[in-house]
Amino acid sequence: MRESETVGRPTAEQIERLFVGSAPRHTRGDVARLAGVSPQLSQRIWRALGFATPADDTRAFTDADVRALRRVAGLLDGELIDEETVVRMARALGQTTARLAQWQSEIIIGAMLDRDEPPGDEEMAGVMETTRRLLPDFEALLVHVWRAQLAAAGTRLLAMADLNAETVPGRLTLAVGFADLVSFTQVSRELDEQGLAELVETFESKASDVIAGHGARLVKTLGDEVLFTAPTAEQAARIALDLVDVLREEGREVRVGLSYGPVLPTMGDVFGTTVNLAARLTAIARPCTVLVDPGVAEAVEGSPGLVIQRIRRRPARGLGLIQPHLLRRS
């Protein structure tokens, strides 16, 4: 039997050793001193990563934590980035990986354990052993996908910079879309927890596939709603129509709102009046329809396979009267 294999129900120490390689042995003061950074910066980074601040005398940090913080110190010594940028990067890393870790854990546990029965010691040990075997490949895959996503993000930013040559720095002109599941509240009352989880996962996975297939970006998911951006209005229009068709095939109805204009990208999200307008259009759209603003309507007018129909103006909270257009296939 391998030393790393778990027999019986795994302990917190065994889980820690599996993922980080060693048990905690350093206090807050130790880890800052050994890494060569101030205790204040060490604490800011730890909090930004999403972890609770331990008491001064608690041995909560591992050798791996010291090595990681030394890397941060090297970046600061080399004046590649400043402390504020380090903390912001740590917050981005912490929030993203926390969701990733939770999501992946749920997938593995859901695949290996009976949802209707409490897991026994043998089943929990099996999860640990499977995780141990998968960890090296998943770790390598994570780094590869992260690099590929950086390349994709850089390419998108370069393309958008070319399209927005006259735009104020820090603001981009993009098409923004919201897709919303119709009657989600009512449907969620009719489903059990497992059915609701499957509904949300199906919606998000289908939406993600459609958006990625058109070379656009899924910004975030909100259970019954997804927010996406596209460099051009025509891309967004075709995504919206495909979303309606794909979800209809699944027996679900969505409504979509699109707008085109300046947005402020911050913390991986997008903000501004263009985003708010897309949300308002979604709210007034009928099931299985796509409403767009005049910017999208003008940009896609005459595009093959797309038809724009102007409808009556509507009041929109915070935006006054807006002029929607109905988008459909020819």
C-alpha beads as a LAMMPS data file, in Angstrom:
LAMMPS data file: protein, C-alpha beads

330 atoms
329 bonds

1 atom types
1 bond types

-500.0 500.0 xlo xhi
-500.0 500.0 ylo yhi
-500.0 500.0 zlo zhi

Masses

1 110.0

Atoms # bond

1 1 1 0.000 0.000 0.000
2 1 1 1.284 3.450 -0.865
3 1 1 2.009 5.800 2.021
4 1 1 -0.253 8.428 0.449
5 1 1 -3.251 6.093 0.216
6 1 1 -6.080 6.732 2.662
7 1 1 -7.572 3.944 4.749
8 1 1 -10.877 4.777 6.405
9 1 1 -12.418 8.214 6.621
10 1 1 -9.803 10.855 5.678
11 1 1 -8.727 13.390 8.264
12 1 1 -8.231 17.103 7.712
13 1 1 -4.470 16.559 7.988
14 1 1 -4.525 13.884 5.290
15 1 1 -6.511 16.153 2.969
16 1 1 -4.048 18.991 3.584
17 1 1 -1.064 16.744 2.907
18 1 1 -2.634 15.474 -0.324
19 1 1 -3.164 18.926 -1.803
20 1 1 -0.385 21.096 -0.379
21 1 1 2.254 18.522 0.489
22 1 1 2.920 19.298 4.140
23 1 1 1.158 20.051 7.383
24 1 1 0.960 23.640 8.698
25 1 1 3.998 24.537 10.775
26 1 1 4.406 28.326 10.577
27 1 1 2.639 31.215 12.298
28 1 1 1.689 34.462 10.580
29 1 1 4.872 36.098 11.790
30 1 1 7.005 33.142 10.705
31 1 1 5.742 33.055 7.144
32 1 1 6.223 36.820 6.639
33 1 1 9.739 36.739 8.105
34 1 1 10.830 33.678 6.110
35 1 1 9.424 35.114 2.872
36 1 1 10.937 38.541 3.420
37 1 1 7.758 40.603 3.293
38 1 1 6.005 42.746 5.885
39 1 1 3.373 41.111 8.119
40 1 1 0.876 43.681 6.830
41 1 1 1.401 42.700 3.184
42 1 1 1.337 39.005 4.062
43 1 1 -2.020 39.460 5.792
44 1 1 -3.468 41.494 2.896
45 1 1 -2.487 38.822 0.390
46 1 1 -3.886 36.018 2.553
47 1 1 -7.215 37.812 2.908
48 1 1 -7.305 38.672 -0.801
49 1 1 -6.855 34.978 -1.582
50 1 1 -10.040 34.348 0.404
51 1 1 -8.675 32.737 3.583
52 1 1 -9.501 33.645 7.163
53 1 1 -6.816 35.371 9.207
54 1 1 -5.530 32.978 11.908
55 1 1 -4.500 34.051 15.406
56 1 1 -0.914 35.233 15.816
57 1 1 0.215 32.051 17.574
58 1 1 -1.626 29.566 15.326
59 1 1 0.535 27.401 13.071
60 1 1 -1.637 27.722 9.970
61 1 1 0.911 28.086 7.159
62 1 1 2.908 25.468 5.268
63 1 1 6.323 25.480 3.603
64 1 1 4.467 25.864 0.316
65 1 1 2.924 29.108 1.599
66 1 1 6.409 30.417 2.390
67 1 1 7.670 29.537 -1.111
68 1 1 4.672 31.217 -2.721
69 1 1 5.141 34.395 -0.696
70 1 1 8.838 34.418 -1.587
71 1 1 7.822 34.549 -5.237
72 1 1 5.709 37.595 -4.457
73 1 1 8.684 39.197 -2.712
74 1 1 10.808 38.529 -5.796
75 1 1 8.259 40.265 -8.020
76 1 1 8.252 43.296 -5.738
77 1 1 12.042 43.394 -5.454
78 1 1 12.324 43.275 -9.227
79 1 1 9.829 46.170 -9.432
80 1 1 7.783 44.240 -11.971
81 1 1 4.555 45.134 -10.154
82 1 1 3.679 47.136 -7.051
83 1 1 1.982 45.975 -3.846
84 1 1 -1.485 47.144 -4.864
85 1 1 -1.264 45.177 -8.110
86 1 1 -0.106 42.100 -6.190
87 1 1 -3.139 42.300 -3.897
88 1 1 -5.512 42.763 -6.836
89 1 1 -3.989 39.792 -8.652
90 1 1 -4.261 37.729 -5.456
91 1 1 -7.946 38.601 -5.156
92 1 1 -8.585 37.587 -8.775
93 1 1 -6.741 34.319 -8.199
94 1 1 -8.483 33.569 -4.920
95 1 1 -12.023 34.222 -6.100
96 1 1 -11.579 32.287 -9.344
97 1 1 -9.847 29.242 -7.880
98 1 1 -12.249 29.067 -4.923
99 1 1 -15.162 28.623 -7.309
100 1 1 -13.160 26.225 -9.462
101 1 1 -12.166 24.069 -6.499
102 1 1 -15.719 23.946 -5.152
103 1 1 -17.144 23.122 -8.581
104 1 1 -14.644 20.367 -9.298
105 1 1 -15.092 18.861 -5.833
106 1 1 -18.848 18.713 -6.362
107 1 1 -18.371 17.012 -9.737
108 1 1 -16.041 14.332 -8.360
109 1 1 -18.168 13.664 -5.280
110 1 1 -21.354 13.605 -7.335
111 1 1 -19.822 11.109 -9.759
112 1 1 -18.501 8.755 -7.070
113 1 1 -20.985 8.874 -4.209
114 1 1 -24.645 7.934 -3.950
115 1 1 -26.589 11.174 -3.614
116 1 1 -29.288 9.477 -1.557
117 1 1 -27.066 7.721 0.996
118 1 1 -24.600 9.112 3.563
119 1 1 -21.054 8.139 2.491
120 1 1 -19.222 5.549 4.577
121 1 1 -15.539 5.491 5.433
122 1 1 -14.718 3.206 2.501
123 1 1 -16.466 5.484 0.004
124 1 1 -14.699 8.575 1.367
125 1 1 -11.363 6.790 1.169
126 1 1 -12.161 5.923 -2.442
127 1 1 -12.767 9.584 -3.269
128 1 1 -9.408 10.479 -1.727
129 1 1 -7.562 7.785 -3.664
130 1 1 -9.178 8.782 -6.973
131 1 1 -8.313 12.415 -6.275
132 1 1 -4.706 11.476 -5.540
133 1 1 -4.445 9.741 -8.904
134 1 1 -6.131 12.534 -10.848
135 1 1 -4.323 15.443 -9.191
136 1 1 -1.091 15.529 -11.270
137 1 1 -2.926 15.472 -14.600
138 1 1 -5.527 18.013 -13.465
139 1 1 -2.767 20.302 -12.207
140 1 1 -0.942 20.166 -15.552
141 1 1 -4.225 20.685 -17.402
142 1 1 -5.061 23.692 -15.215
143 1 1 -1.792 25.434 -16.090
144 1 1 -2.215 24.654 -19.797
145 1 1 -5.806 25.927 -19.932
146 1 1 -4.870 29.041 -17.931
147 1 1 -2.123 29.872 -20.421
148 1 1 -4.457 29.201 -23.343
149 1 1 -7.100 31.449 -21.775
150 1 1 -4.492 34.188 -21.287
151 1 1 -3.616 33.892 -24.965
152 1 1 -7.296 34.074 -25.912
153 1 1 -7.847 37.089 -23.648
154 1 1 -4.823 38.852 -25.101
155 1 1 -6.010 38.174 -28.641
156 1 1 -9.486 39.493 -27.828
157 1 1 -8.046 42.640 -26.235
158 1 1 -5.813 43.232 -29.252
159 1 1 -8.737 42.807 -31.648
160 1 1 -10.937 45.100 -29.566
161 1 1 -8.163 47.689 -29.377
162 1 1 -8.037 47.709 -33.178
163 1 1 -11.816 48.092 -33.344
164 1 1 -11.780 50.789 -30.652
165 1 1 -8.782 52.825 -31.777
166 1 1 -10.486 56.106 -30.874
167 1 1 -12.060 54.924 -27.616
168 1 1 -10.935 56.318 -24.270
169 1 1 -8.427 53.908 -22.651
170 1 1 -10.098 51.562 -20.176
171 1 1 -13.394 51.615 -22.048
172 1 1 -14.326 49.381 -24.954
173 1 1 -17.155 49.289 -27.446
174 1 1 -18.754 45.850 -27.278
175 1 1 -22.000 44.024 -27.870
176 1 1 -23.473 42.918 -24.543
177 1 1 -26.106 40.218 -24.163
178 1 1 -28.239 38.819 -21.361
179 1 1 -30.047 35.491 -21.757
180 1 1 -32.680 34.705 -19.149
181 1 1 -34.555 31.449 -18.486
182 1 1 -38.287 32.116 -18.643
183 1 1 -40.420 31.257 -15.576
184 1 1 -37.384 30.057 -13.631
185 1 1 -38.941 30.784 -10.225
186 1 1 -42.048 28.762 -11.026
187 1 1 -40.072 25.889 -12.549
188 1 1 -37.678 25.783 -9.584
189 1 1 -40.642 25.241 -7.224
190 1 1 -41.702 22.200 -9.235
191 1 1 -38.296 20.502 -9.179
192 1 1 -36.417 18.761 -6.418
193 1 1 -32.861 19.837 -5.593
194 1 1 -31.281 17.419 -8.053
195 1 1 -33.644 18.460 -10.842
196 1 1 -32.947 22.128 -10.198
197 1 1 -29.189 21.534 -10.257
198 1 1 -29.491 19.679 -13.566
199 1 1 -31.607 22.482 -15.046
200 1 1 -29.077 25.157 -14.113
201 1 1 -26.108 23.084 -15.305
202 1 1 -27.809 22.302 -18.634
203 1 1 -28.647 25.960 -19.186
204 1 1 -25.137 27.151 -18.353
205 1 1 -23.399 24.428 -20.377
206 1 1 -25.551 24.958 -23.483
207 1 1 -25.130 28.728 -23.258
208 1 1 -21.383 28.397 -22.756
209 1 1 -21.034 26.128 -25.799
210 1 1 -22.990 28.485 -28.047
211 1 1 -21.095 31.585 -26.909
212 1 1 -17.674 29.939 -27.227
213 1 1 -18.609 28.534 -30.628
214 1 1 -19.052 32.074 -31.956
215 1 1 -15.737 33.287 -30.516
216 1 1 -17.398 35.468 -27.881
217 1 1 -16.925 35.562 -24.094
218 1 1 -19.144 34.272 -21.314
219 1 1 -18.692 36.922 -18.629
220 1 1 -20.683 35.324 -15.814
221 1 1 -23.615 33.107 -14.956
222 1 1 -26.313 33.922 -12.417
223 1 1 -28.231 30.659 -12.168
224 1 1 -31.115 31.515 -14.491
225 1 1 -29.197 34.152 -16.466
226 1 1 -25.978 34.478 -18.424
227 1 1 -24.105 37.617 -19.424
228 1 1 -21.871 37.577 -22.505
229 1 1 -19.955 40.005 -24.681
230 1 1 -18.938 39.922 -28.330
231 1 1 -16.654 42.178 -30.363
232 1 1 -19.352 42.856 -32.974
233 1 1 -23.106 43.275 -32.923
234 1 1 -23.564 40.634 -35.633
235 1 1 -21.738 38.017 -33.553
236 1 1 -23.960 38.809 -30.578
237 1 1 -27.088 38.662 -32.738
238 1 1 -26.286 35.193 -34.055
239 1 1 -25.403 33.995 -30.542
240 1 1 -28.758 35.246 -29.235
241 1 1 -30.773 33.477 -31.925
242 1 1 -28.794 30.251 -31.473
243 1 1 -29.366 30.388 -27.712
244 1 1 -33.109 30.594 -28.256
245 1 1 -33.039 27.623 -30.653
246 1 1 -30.713 25.416 -28.584
247 1 1 -32.624 25.917 -25.337
248 1 1 -35.941 25.393 -27.111
249 1 1 -34.646 21.977 -28.211
250 1 1 -34.088 21.243 -24.507
251 1 1 -37.693 22.143 -23.768
252 1 1 -36.750 25.470 -22.185
253 1 1 -37.613 29.025 -23.157
254 1 1 -35.185 31.928 -22.941
255 1 1 -35.405 35.588 -23.765
256 1 1 -32.436 37.678 -24.778
257 1 1 -31.565 41.367 -24.748
258 1 1 -28.680 42.876 -26.710
259 1 1 -27.095 46.323 -26.741
260 1 1 -24.012 47.757 -28.388
261 1 1 -21.882 50.561 -27.028
262 1 1 -19.141 51.562 -24.566
263 1 1 -18.529 49.352 -21.538
264 1 1 -16.154 49.504 -18.607
265 1 1 -14.302 46.202 -18.051
266 1 1 -13.433 45.671 -14.375
267 1 1 -12.500 42.551 -12.362
268 1 1 -13.407 40.298 -15.282
269 1 1 -16.912 41.811 -15.412
270 1 1 -18.375 44.618 -17.520
271 1 1 -20.283 47.693 -16.348
272 1 1 -21.999 50.734 -17.762
273 1 1 -25.186 51.940 -19.425
274 1 1 -24.750 49.485 -22.309
275 1 1 -24.870 46.575 -19.846
276 1 1 -27.880 48.040 -18.029
277 1 1 -29.722 48.525 -21.311
278 1 1 -29.170 44.889 -22.317
279 1 1 -30.619 43.802 -18.966
280 1 1 -33.693 46.040 -19.371
281 1 1 -34.317 44.702 -22.891
282 1 1 -34.178 41.157 -21.554
283 1 1 -36.737 42.000 -18.886
284 1 1 -39.310 43.202 -21.438
285 1 1 -38.647 40.541 -24.091
286 1 1 -41.246 37.829 -24.641
287 1 1 -40.313 34.143 -24.328
288 1 1 -38.160 32.862 -27.203
289 1 1 -37.548 36.361 -28.572
290 1 1 -34.535 38.634 -28.887
291 1 1 -34.804 42.394 -28.356
292 1 1 -31.949 44.691 -29.377
293 1 1 -31.139 48.368 -29.012
294 1 1 -30.762 50.799 -31.943
295 1 1 -26.988 50.268 -31.948
296 1 1 -27.337 46.549 -32.646
297 1 1 -30.234 47.141 -35.053
298 1 1 -28.196 49.553 -37.137
299 1 1 -25.095 47.354 -37.118
300 1 1 -26.856 44.176 -38.295
301 1 1 -29.277 45.770 -40.755
302 1 1 -28.811 43.979 -44.058
303 1 1 -26.776 41.102 -42.596
304 1 1 -27.574 37.771 -44.308
305 1 1 -30.235 35.778 -42.485
306 1 1 -31.111 38.524 -39.989
307 1 1 -34.225 40.687 -39.888
308 1 1 -34.818 43.717 -37.682
309 1 1 -38.297 44.993 -36.804
310 1 1 -38.828 48.181 -34.857
311 1 1 -41.476 47.963 -32.112
312 1 1 -43.071 50.563 -29.872
313 1 1 -40.954 52.382 -27.320
314 1 1 -41.018 51.174 -23.734
315 1 1 -40.141 52.708 -20.372
316 1 1 -37.065 51.153 -18.738
317 1 1 -36.159 51.644 -15.092
318 1 1 -33.319 54.134 -14.786
319 1 1 -33.072 54.704 -18.535
320 1 1 -36.330 56.437 -19.442
321 1 1 -37.989 55.549 -22.744
322 1 1 -35.991 53.109 -24.872
323 1 1 -36.457 52.026 -28.482
324 1 1 -36.383 48.218 -28.777
325 1 1 -36.107 46.289 -32.032
326 1 1 -37.123 42.676 -32.537
327 1 1 -34.402 40.477 -33.987
328 1 1 -35.311 37.308 -35.879
329 1 1 -34.085 35.081 -38.642
330 1 1 -35.201 35.774 -42.193

Bonds

1 1 1 2
2 1 2 3
3 1 3 4
4 1 4 5
5 1 5 6
6 1 6 7
7 1 7 8
8 1 8 9
9 1 9 10
10 1 10 11
11 1 11 12
12 1 12 13
13 1 13 14
14 1 14 15
15 1 15 16
16 1 16 17
17 1 17 18
18 1 18 19
19 1 19 20
20 1 20 21
21 1 21 22
22 1 22 23
23 1 23 24
24 1 24 25
25 1 25 26
26 1 26 27
27 1 27 28
28 1 28 29
29 1 29 30
30 1 30 31
31 1 31 32
32 1 32 33
33 1 33 34
34 1 34 35
35 1 35 36
36 1 36 37
37 1 37 38
38 1 38 39
39 1 39 40
40 1 40 41
41 1 41 42
42 1 42 43
43 1 43 44
44 1 44 45
45 1 45 46
46 1 46 47
47 1 47 48
48 1 48 49
49 1 49 50
50 1 50 51
51 1 51 52
52 1 52 53
53 1 53 54
54 1 54 55
55 1 55 56
56 1 56 57
57 1 57 58
58 1 58 59
59 1 59 60
60 1 60 61
61 1 61 62
62 1 62 63
63 1 63 64
64 1 64 65
65 1 65 66
66 1 66 67
67 1 67 68
68 1 68 69
69 1 69 70
70 1 70 71
71 1 71 72
72 1 72 73
73 1 73 74
74 1 74 75
75 1 75 76
76 1 76 77
77 1 77 78
78 1 78 79
79 1 79 80
80 1 80 81
81 1 81 82
82 1 82 83
83 1 83 84
84 1 84 85
85 1 85 86
86 1 86 87
87 1 87 88
88 1 88 89
89 1 89 90
90 1 90 91
91 1 91 92
92 1 92 93
93 1 93 94
94 1 94 95
95 1 95 96
96 1 96 97
97 1 97 98
98 1 98 99
99 1 99 100
100 1 100 101
101 1 101 102
102 1 102 103
103 1 103 104
104 1 104 105
105 1 105 106
106 1 106 107
107 1 107 108
108 1 108 109
109 1 109 110
110 1 110 111
111 1 111 112
112 1 112 113
113 1 113 114
114 1 114 115
115 1 115 116
116 1 116 117
117 1 117 118
118 1 118 119
119 1 119 120
120 1 120 121
121 1 121 122
122 1 122 123
123 1 123 124
124 1 124 125
125 1 125 126
126 1 126 127
127 1 127 128
128 1 128 129
129 1 129 130
130 1 130 131
131 1 131 132
132 1 132 133
133 1 133 134
134 1 134 135
135 1 135 136
136 1 136 137
137 1 137 138
138 1 138 139
139 1 139 140
140 1 140 141
141 1 141 142
142 1 142 143
143 1 143 144
144 1 144 145
145 1 145 146
146 1 146 147
147 1 147 148
148 1 148 149
149 1 149 150
150 1 150 151
151 1 151 152
152 1 152 153
153 1 153 154
154 1 154 155
155 1 155 156
156 1 156 157
157 1 157 158
158 1 158 159
159 1 159 160
160 1 160 161
161 1 161 162
162 1 162 163
163 1 163 164
164 1 164 165
165 1 165 166
166 1 166 167
167 1 167 168
168 1 168 169
169 1 169 170
170 1 170 171
171 1 171 172
172 1 172 173
173 1 173 174
174 1 174 175
175 1 175 176
176 1 176 177
177 1 177 178
178 1 178 179
179 1 179 180
180 1 180 181
181 1 181 182
182 1 182 183
183 1 183 184
184 1 184 185
185 1 185 186
186 1 186 187
187 1 187 188
188 1 188 189
189 1 189 190
190 1 190 191
191 1 191 192
192 1 192 193
193 1 193 194
194 1 194 195
195 1 195 196
196 1 196 197
197 1 197 198
198 1 198 199
199 1 199 200
200 1 200 201
201 1 201 202
202 1 202 203
203 1 203 204
204 1 204 205
205 1 205 206
206 1 206 207
207 1 207 208
208 1 208 209
209 1 209 210
210 1 210 211
211 1 211 212
212 1 212 213
213 1 213 214
214 1 214 215
215 1 215 216
216 1 216 217
217 1 217 218
218 1 218 219
219 1 219 220
220 1 220 221
221 1 221 222
222 1 222 223
223 1 223 224
224 1 224 225
225 1 225 226
226 1 226 227
227 1 227 228
228 1 228 229
229 1 229 230
230 1 230 231
231 1 231 232
232 1 232 233
233 1 233 234
234 1 234 235
235 1 235 236
236 1 236 237
237 1 237 238
238 1 238 239
239 1 239 240
240 1 240 241
241 1 241 242
242 1 242 243
243 1 243 244
244 1 244 245
245 1 245 246
246 1 246 247
247 1 247 248
248 1 248 249
249 1 249 250
250 1 250 251
251 1 251 252
252 1 252 253
253 1 253 254
254 1 254 255
255 1 255 256
256 1 256 257
257 1 257 258
258 1 258 259
259 1 259 260
260 1 260 261
261 1 261 262
262 1 262 263
263 1 263 264
264 1 264 265
265 1 265 266
266 1 266 267
267 1 267 268
268 1 268 269
269 1 269 270
270 1 270 271
271 1 271 272
272 1 272 273
273 1 273 274
274 1 274 275
275 1 275 276
276 1 276 277
277 1 277 278
278 1 278 279
279 1 279 280
280 1 280 281
281 1 281 282
282 1 282 283
283 1 283 284
284 1 284 285
285 1 285 286
286 1 286 287
287 1 287 288
288 1 288 289
289 1 289 290
290 1 290 291
291 1 291 292
292 1 292 293
293 1 293 294
294 1 294 295
295 1 295 296
296 1 296 297
297 1 297 298
298 1 298 299
299 1 299 300
300 1 300 301
301 1 301 302
302 1 302 303
303 1 303 304
304 1 304 305
305 1 305 306
306 1 306 307
307 1 307 308
308 1 308 309
309 1 309 310
310 1 310 311
311 1 311 312
312 1 312 313
313 1 313 314
314 1 314 315
315 1 315 316
316 1 316 317
317 1 317 318
318 1 318 319
319 1 319 320
320 1 320 321
321 1 321 322
322 1 322 323
323 1 323 324
324 1 324 325
325 1 325 326
326 1 326 327
327 1 327 328
328 1 328 329
329 1 329 330
